[in-house]
């Protein structure tokens, strides 16, 4: 049993190492600070704090303008903000650097489809009507006692 697990592990390791020998990974010379900024951006992206994630990835892109990780993740953050045009621009930039990036292709396809849906929704929604606002009299102020907020919004049902 141990030998078969070792053989499977060895075969997987061999296949992975051969794939890197055939397609070498171009390592970006990231500094420790750049790696920390990328990690912070990823943390913000996972926490759905898209504006801060975009700011972090933009910081890395000022130093490394062709960083595939930063461009793909910034594109995902733009999708989270529903800013599909900028997402499309980021994914297109990735495909210029790395044409076979499946992450960029999938992100680009999603962003283009979402932008198309967004434009169709904008066309089908009627324009807001320009109606005159009724003139209202200022309300008379009454003195009331402050109400304490309840700690529990809903009471539990009595199951007895």
HELIX and SHEET records of a PDB file:
HELIX    1   1 UNK A    2  UNK A   22  1                                  21    
HELIX    2   2 UNK A   32  UNK A   46  1                                  15    
HELIX    3   3 UNK A   50  UNK A   63  1                                  14    
HELIX    4   4 UNK A   68  UNK A   80  1                                  13    
HELIX    5   5 UNK A   84  UNK A   97  1                                  14    
HELIX    6   6 UNK A  102  UNK A  124  1                                  23    
END                                                                             
